[in-house]
């Protein structure tokens, strides 16, 4: 999956094209039972995030209450209502990763990138999150950047990893 590009930088024409693509997604899936999560996932992939205006559009296209759409968006942590960075860093803070230095990795990233948890760097390059477990306990401490897992990360390794991005 490609990283989303913040859509505030898009022209009106590009936004309209994104909305047309999303309308096609809704048309394709709206009659399938329990398709809202899939529609929102695809809409976020197309648009980059799910602002209220887009949630209203999806609710109208699906002929469902906005509260239903917003409820799903706010329930699942995968969905974002604000623009995200080109890359997503997720530091595992499951028990094994936490005990083996996950908290130090979080603190180092906050200082190095000047970003708080859940935030996006000023340059739009990284969105910074934590995960409760990424299923790499034997590789602790671990983190993910986009879909790549980095194992046995320490502060020195972390700086080298970030240089790739």
N, C-alpha and C positions, 0 to 999 in steps of 0.2 A: 504494500500500500504506500502510495506516495504521501509525503508530508504536505499538509494543507498550507496554503499561503494566506496570510491575513487578507481578508477581502475589503478592508477599508481603503486599500490602495487601488482597488479596481474602479474602472470607469462605470458610468451608468449602464452603458451598453454591455459590458462584461457581467455586471450584476444581473441584468435582464436575461442574459444567456444562461447564467447559473440557475435563476428561477425557472426558466423554461425547462432545463434539464431536470430540476427537482419536480416540476409538474409532471413530466413524463414518468419519473420514478413512482410518484403517487398513483398515477393512472395505471401503471403496470401492477402495483402491489395492493392498492386500496381494497380490492374485493377479496383478498386472501385474509383469512382469519388471523388475528394477532400479528399483523404486519407492521404495526407502528414502530417498533424498535428497529426493524430492518430499514424502513423508510427514513427514520431519523439518522441511522448510521450512514446511509448512502447520501443523505442531504448534507451531513457534516463533512463527508468526504468531498463532496462537490464544492460546498461553500466555505468550509474551513472551521466553522463554528455554527451555533444555532441561536442567533439573537432573537429577541422577542418578536420582531417583525417577521422573521422567517417561520417561527413557531405558529404565528397567527395565519400565515399563508398556508402552511401544511394543514392546520386545523380546518380552515375553510375548504381547501381542496378535498379533504377526507370527509367533510361534513360531520366533524366531531367537535366536542367542546375544547376550547383552548386549554382548559384546566387539565384535560386528559393528556394533551401533548406536553404541557409544562410539567405535569406530574412525572411523566416518564423521563423527561430531560433532567429534572432535578434529582431523581432517584438514582440514576446510573452515573457513576463517576466518570465513565468514558466520555459522556457528552459534555460539551463546553459551550457556555453562552457568550464567551469573550474570545477574541482572536488568540490563537495558539502560535507558538514558535514553529520554525521550520523543522526542528528536532525536539523530541520529548525525552527527557531524562527521568527515569524512574529508579530511585534508590530503594532497594529492598530493606524493609525494617521488620521482617519476620524474626522470630526468636534467634535463629542461628546467625543471621546477618547482623542483627542488632548487637548480639554478644561479641561478635568478631570484628566490630568496628564500624557498623553501618551509620551510627550517629556521628562519628568523626567525618565520614564521607559527606553526610548532609551538611554539617557545619562548614566543611571546606568548600563545598559547592556554593553555599550561600555567600561566603566571603569572596570567593574567586569570581563568581558570576554577578555578584551584587543583586541577588534575587531572593525573594522569600518563597517558601513552599506554596505551590499552586500558582505562582507568578510566571511571567514571561520576561526574559531579559529585554533591556531597552532596545537592543538592536534587532529583536525579533528572531534571534537564532535558536534559543532554547526555551521550552516550557519545563519547569522543574516540579516534580511530584515525588511522592513516596508510594510504595506499594507494601501491602502487608505481607505478601509472599509472592515470589515469582517462580517458585518451584525449583530453585537451584540451591537448596540448603547445603548440599555437599560442596558447593563452590563458594561458600560464604567468605567474606561479604560480596554480594553481587549487585550489579545495577544493569539497567537496560537503557540503551539509547536507540530510540525507534524500536526496531525488532531485533536488535543485536544484544545478546547477553554478554556482559563482561564479568569474569570470575575473579575471585580472590583479589579484589581491588583494594589498593591502599592509596594514600595521598599522592605518592610519586607516580604510580601507574595512572591515576586519575588525570593528572596534568597531561600525560602523554596521550591518553585516550581523547581528551578534549581537543588536542591539537589537530586531530583528524577531521574535526567538524568546523 
